[in-house]
Amino acid sequence: MPQIRLVLLAFFFLLFYSTKQVYAQSNHGFINLVNRFYQIMEGDSAKPKKNYFFTLPIWSVTPETGIKLGLSLGYMFRIGQKENTRPSLIRLNTSYTQNKQFNIRPSADIFFFENKYNLKAQYVFNNFNEYYWGIGNLAPESAKELYDFKQHKINARLTRQFIKDLYMGGQIMYEQLYNIKFKDSSKAPSSGVAGINGYTIFGAGLALAYDNRDNIYYPLKGAYLEISNYFFFPSQISKYQFRSVTVDVRKFFGLWKENVLALQGYASINKGDVPYRQMSTMGNEMIMRGYYNGRFRDNHFVAAQAEFRKTIWGPFGAVVFCGLGNVGSDLSNLTQNIKPNYGFGFRATTIRREHINARIDFGFGEGKIKGFYFTLSEAF
């Protein structure tokens, strides 16, 4: 990991330095090349494209996967003629990792009728393995063990804009976790943790979202607030009864030029007989970057993060970020053993009209915790 970081840092330094030299010495030749790339992607200014097809490689090095390689196919479009209609996106991501993990994720985020309706949906299939440490914010490193599983998961949400910027609606979730395989010597299967040997659940709930961001992919100003809940009841397909509430609050402050200070607070609260992979976990490419997703797992999770986004030159930028987070079995437990994270990253704009960035992030946590992420769009 240190070698990878040094190589990437050197690469980006040389990239930024060389682009400036080219700009100064070759009569804007590099600028013309960049503009030609965007013209192919977006069309010219007189006839800009409304729709975009794109194919992007997926590669990363994360604590959960090791080296991950894959492909992302995407189609971005607008429904209707109004320019203020937000872009819709359909994607198909698939990947295979150094740890022999396979994943496929088709998803859709569609705005209808001049933003009056928003449909979000995703299907996930995982043939995966991951580490399991047990439950709680004090789960010892010595408890670490690898296990295999397969998973089907479906999420779908349809909301309607009732007043300006305020959406309300319903959502459903289905998940099946099966083919759980721990080592023969493992004590986890007999630990009594809910769902540790597999489970199926189905739930439904409500969602409320307030969104007045000026851009959903790279906001310069505005706020986003989401509150959602699920109720899971025992049925013929599930024996687990529990409920969950998620709160996500984001605020964006435009500074000079296109530099931004972004803030986020996040909470996931679960009550009842919660299967272990429905519990809250800390760490992924979005929040508490650097922590292995599942290293700390419990009924509740809260976190806050701040990120400063700086435009360096043309389509290139950089960020620094920091945060605090924790999991706990009850609300009072969340104030004990709070975990820090911090890091930095680089950005390159891939679709200029929507300001969609490819990003590389390096995240660090307490002790020797670290992670490296390469993906599309900002963390929040």
N, C-alpha and C positions, 0 to 999 in steps of 0.2 A: 504493500500500500504506500509507504513513503516514496518508493521509486516512481510509482504511477503519478503521485502528486507532483513530484519534481519535474517529470517529463511534461505533464500537462501545463504546469506553471510556465515552464520554459517555452512551450509551444504558443501559449496565449501571449506571452511577452513579445516573442518574435513576430507573432501575427499583428499585434497592435503597432509595434515599431515599424515593421515592413510596410504596412498599409499607409502609415503616415509618410514614410519615405517615398513610396510610389506616388502618393498624392502630390508631394512637393516636386518630384523630379520628372514625372512622365505626363505632364499636362492632363492631369485628372484621368489617366488611363484606367486606374483601378476603380475609381468612382463610376466611370462609364460602364465597366464590366459589371459592377454591383447593380447599377440601374438597369442594365440589360437583363440580368437575372430576375429582378423584380417585374420587369415588363413582361417577360415570358410567363411568370407566375400569375400576375395580376391584370395584364392588359395595359394599354397605354392610358394616359390621363383622360383622353377624349372618350374612350370606350372601355372603362374598367370592367373586368370580369365580375359577374355576380357570384359565380360558383368556382370552386377550386377542388381539383383532385390532387392529392399528394401521397407520396410514398416515402416513408422515413425509416431508417434503420433504428432498431432498439438495441442499445448496448449500455451496460452499467456494471458496476462492481458494488454490491450492497452486502451488508452483513447477512441477509437472509438467503442470498442466491449465489454468492461468489460472482463470477463473470456471467452476465446474462446477454444473450444475443437474440434478436427477433426482428419482426417487421410490423410496421404500423401503416395501414391503409386508411385514408381519410377522404371524406367528401364534405366540404363546407359550402353552404348555400343560404340564400335568403328566400323566404316565402312571401310573395307580394312585391309590390313596386316601391314601397316607402323605404327611404334610406335609413330611417330610424328603427326599422325592424332589425332586431338583433340576429346575428348569424346563427344558423343551426349547424350541427356537426354530427356526422355519423362516422364511427371509427370501428376498425377491426384490428385488434392487437393480438399477436401471438408471439411466444418466446420460449426458448429452451435455455437451461442454465448449466453452469459448470457442475452443480450439485444434482444434475439429472432431474430437474423439475420442469414440467411442461404446463403451459398456461395458454388459454385462449379466451379473449374478452371482447365480444361485440358490444357496442354501446351507442346510444343516441341521446342527443340533447337538442330538442326541436322547439322553435317558437312559431306559433300560429297566429293568424289574424292580427297582425300589427302588435305583437307581443301580448295579446290578451290571454293566450294559453301557452303553457310550457310543459312539454313531456320529457321526462328523463327516464331512461331505462338501460339496464345492463344485465347481461348474462355472463357468468364466470364458470369455466371448468378448470379445475386444478388437479393435476396428478403430481403431487408435491411431497416434499419432506421438509421438516423444520425442527428446530430445537425447542424443547419444552423444559422449563425450570420449575414449574409449579405455579402456585397462586400467591400474590402479595408483593408489596414493594420491598420486601426483605428476602425474597427467594434467593438462596445462595447459589453462587456460581458452580459449586460442587454438585448441585442437583441436575445439571444440564444433561439432557439425553436427546438423541435423535429419533424421530418416528416418521412413518409414512402415512399418507392419507389421500383420499380422493374426495372431490367436492363439486357439487352443482349448486349454484346460487343465482337467484333472480331477484332484481329490484326494479320496481316501476313506480313512477310518481307522476300524477297529472295535477297541475295547479292552474288556477284562473286568476287574472288580475282584476280584483274587485274595485280598488281605487288605485290611483297612480302609484306605481312602484311597489304595491302590496299584493302578494300572491297567496292564495290559500287553496288547499286541495287535499286529496287522499293518496295513500301509497300502500303497496303490498311488498312482502318479502317472503321468499321461499328458500330454504337451504337444506341440503342433504349432505352430511358428512359420513363417509363410509370407508371400508377397507382400512381401518386404523391398525397400524402395525408397530408396536413397540418391541424392543428386544425381549427375549424370553426372561431375562433377569430383572426386567423393569418392575417397579412397584406401582407405577402409574395406573395400569388398568384396574387394580384393586383398591385405588386410593379413595374411591367414593366421589370424586369430582364429577359434577353433572356433565354428561355427554362425552366423557373421556373415551368411551368405546364406540362412539358414533351416535348420530341423532338425525332426526328430521324435524323441521319446524316450519310453521306457516303463520304469518302475522300480518296485521293491517293497522293503519294509523292515519294520523293527520299531519299536515305540514303547513307551516306559515313562513313566508320569506318576504323580507323588505329589501329592495335592491335599487339604489339610485346611483350606482357606479356609472361613470361615463364610458367605460369599456370593460367588458367582462373578462378579457384576457390580460390586460395591462392597465388597470385603473390609475388615473392620475389624481382623481378625487372621488369622493362619495363614500357610501357605507353599504355594508351587507349584513343582514341579520337573518338567521334561520333558526327556527325552533321546530323540531319534529318529534313524533313519538310513535311507538309501536306497542300493540298488545298481542301477546302470544298465548293462545288458549290450548288446553289439552284437546285432542281430537283423535280420529282414527289413525292419523299419520304422525302424531306427536304426543308425548306424555309430559312435556315441559310447559309450565305456566309462568310467565314473567312479563315484565314491561320495561321499556327503555325510553329515555328522553335524551335528545341531543340538542345542544345550543352552540351556535357558531356565530361569533360577532367579529366583523372586520371593519376597519376604518383606514382610509387612504388620504394622505396629505400631500398635495402637489407642492414641490419646492421649486427652485430655479430650474429653467429649461424643462426637461422631462424627468427630473429626479424626483423620487417618491420616498416618503416614509410610510411604511405599511405596518399596521398593528392587528393582532388577532388574539381573541380569547376563545377557548373551546372547552366544552364539558360534555361528557358522556356518562349518564347515570342509569344503572340497571337495578331492578328490584325483582326478587322472586327466585325461582329455581332456574338459574341462568346457565345454559351449556357453556363450557369453557371457551369455545371459539366465538361465542357471542359476547363474552366479557370484553371490557375495554382493555385495549393494549396501548402501549406507549412506543412511538417511534415508527416512522416511515418516511417517504420522500416528501410529504406535505408538512408534517409538524413533528417537532423533536427529532429532527434529522440527525442521524448518527447512531441512534439506538436501534438494536435489533427488534423488529416488530414482534412482540411476544416475550421479550426478555423480562418485562414486568407486566403482569396481567392481573386484573381484579374487577370487581363489580363497577367501580367508578374510575374515571380518568378526568383530570383537569390540566390545562396547559395554557400558557400565554407566550406569544413570540412577537418580536419586532424585527423588521428588515428594512435596511436602507438600500434603495435601488438607484444606481448611478449610471447615467449614460456617459460612456467614455469617448466614443467616436463613431459617427455614422450608425450602423446597425449593431454595434458592439457595446456591451455594458458589463457591469459587475455589481455584486451585492455583498453585504455583510449582514449577518443575522445572529440573534441570540434568543434564548427562551428558558422557561422553567416549566416543569411538569411533574406529575405524580399519579400513581394509581393507589386505590385504597378499598378496603372492604366496607367502610362507612365514611361519611363525610368528614368526621373528625380525624380519621386516619390519613386523610389527604394532606394534612399539614406536617406530617412526619416524614423525614427522609426525602425531601423535595430534591428532584434531579435537575441539573442545569444542562443546557446545550448551547453551542455556538458554532459558527462556521462562516464560510465565504463561498462565492460562486461566480460564474461567468455566464454571460448571455449573448445570444446572436439572434437577431430578428429573422424569422423564416418567411412570414407573411406580413408585409409591412402595413397593408391597409387595415388589418385587424390587430396589429402589433402582437402577433403570436411569437413567442421566443422559444428557441431551444435553450435548455439550461444545463449547466454542470454545477453541482453543489458538493462541497466537502463539509460534512457535519461531524461534530465531536461532542462527547459527553464526559461524564465523570470517569476517572481512571483512564483506561486505554480504549474506551468506547469510541468508535469512529465508523463512518460510512461514506460512500461515494455514490452519487446519483447522476444519471444523464437521462433527461426526459424532455417532454414538450409542455409548455405553459408554466406560469409561475406557481410557486408552492401554495399561494392563497391570494 
